[in-house]
């Protein structure tokens, strides 16, 4: 009888199976998500059931001598993730036992798809045939050879035919494998950078950051995520940092079948992180058979890049405190390297967000800074799509309509999957009264970023088109899944007022006021709703509160304008329209189409304001 020495395809234990060919862990036939490093540890443990596998042994097999990572933190994090995938516990282990300061032992029998199994002395039987020993040696050699930790890319490629048909994907939040939660800004920043670069690929739809980040730490299957986002493929991976060195591991998975198409690991100095991002983008594009030309990337010092990433981290908190901290972080990066274009783009984004009505900062204070930062970013890097979209928005807010349109279109040219650019263009179109085109652009943004652009923008545009019932339905659909969304409630109140459902609008705005710590903008609109409902005394009470608040701090002119419109005071409304024009209030952009201005349109003074905002 000939001795069989072929490596088994499957290793079975309990209700789990490990497929060594596809490098997947499955439970009762259903794939369990597991990162590459914990998977490698599991394979080593399965090769020696019942035996102690020392920490140093794991280091030598999976972390060769030139590895730069914090081994102890990395191993502990990987074991925790492995236990989580198996539903195991360190305190009451069913599968993996920890032997303090020594290593780990796998506690249950392991069966191969060739039928090999034997009892183990003591708690678990250990018996390996000569053939199985050969397999173990072969696997160990393959692992050692395949994990050479130099600056290199490890690639597992399927035949080209397996990778066809991928025209949309999502980059799931890269896992932080440093063992330090304070390093989340790095893994989140790398995720955002990959999304931005992949979004520049023509012919590829890439889900935007906001939607992707909803799946951080999720236990949903790749198939379920792919179905929810309507994508062909999913990118997942991890980031490890040690000092000024970084390792990024990524894998490409077909969403419909959970098939692993490609995996790669990249090691770089942190100063070369921009080149690393370009290499990862090329690797992904190459394996979905899309040509891409990623521009060369310059080195950036670790301190500069760290300040920049921390700025992005704060930017996405969406609070005034977070935005002000983001400004400080971006400015620190610029002070250290005045040629780093992404820091100026981040600074422009932070100033732009600070100028919105909910944050209570005067647009006149921050908008010129946003415009200047966006222009500087583009002087340094004309291909920076996000900076183009920010410049377009700043130009629109300054009523330079033609120039804004050019920049929006250029941003979309540079990055066809940039949902913010499509949403910005939709906003521009609706301001011009081009509702159907605006809705088409908004729907495109929704397709690209379904969890960020959830229908709120569409509801707002339907309101501006005086399609109030449709707007109400759209916004209430959003609220079925996000009942506490202050944005959805805010825009719903406009539609309810347009439909003259003032009592319902008042209840809605009172909730928004509670959610936004009684934002001045919300109080102004609530006063308008009280006025429309004939509750004049309550409208005047809110107006008095806004006047007192204005003596202490900034209150948007639009808040007073809305209040006086609700009270039917035309003279005061025109006076505050003048102040809104002076401060370049956001409400002025909708002068041509906003239903609340209808009572003023027949007055000759209104045409003067239209000309002032460059509509005529």
Secondary structure, 3 states (H helix, E strand, C coil): CCCCCCCCCEEEECCEEEECCCCEEEECCEEECCCHHHHHHHHHHHCCCCCEEEHHHHHHHHCCCCCCCCHHHHHHHHHHHHHHHHCCCCCCCCCEEEECCCEEEECCCCEECCCCCCCCCCCCCCCCCHHHHHHHHHHHHHHHHHCCCCCCCCCCCCCHHHHCCCCEEEECCCEECCCCHHHHHHHHHHHHHHHHHHHCCCCCEECCHHHHHCCCCCCCCHHHHHHHHCCCEEEEEEEEEECCEEEEEEEEEECCCCEEEEEEEEEEEHHHHHHHHHHHHHHHHHHCCCCCCCCCCCCCCHHHHHHHHHHHHHHCCCCHHHHHHHHHHHHHHHHHCCCCHHHHHHHHHHHHHHCCHHHCCCHHHHHHHHHHHHHHHHHHCCCCHHHHHHHHHHHHHCCCHHHHHHHHHHHHHHCCCCHHHHHHHHHHHHHCCCHHHHHHHHHHHHHHCCCCCCCHHHHHHHHHCCCHHHHHHHHHHHHHHCCCCHHHHHHHHHHHHHCCCHHHHHHHHHHHHHHCCCCHHHHHHHHHHHHHCCCHHHHHHHHHHHHHHHCCCCCCHHHHHHHHHHHCCHHHHHHHHHHHHHCCCHHHHHCCCCHHHHHHCCCHHHHHHHHHCCCC
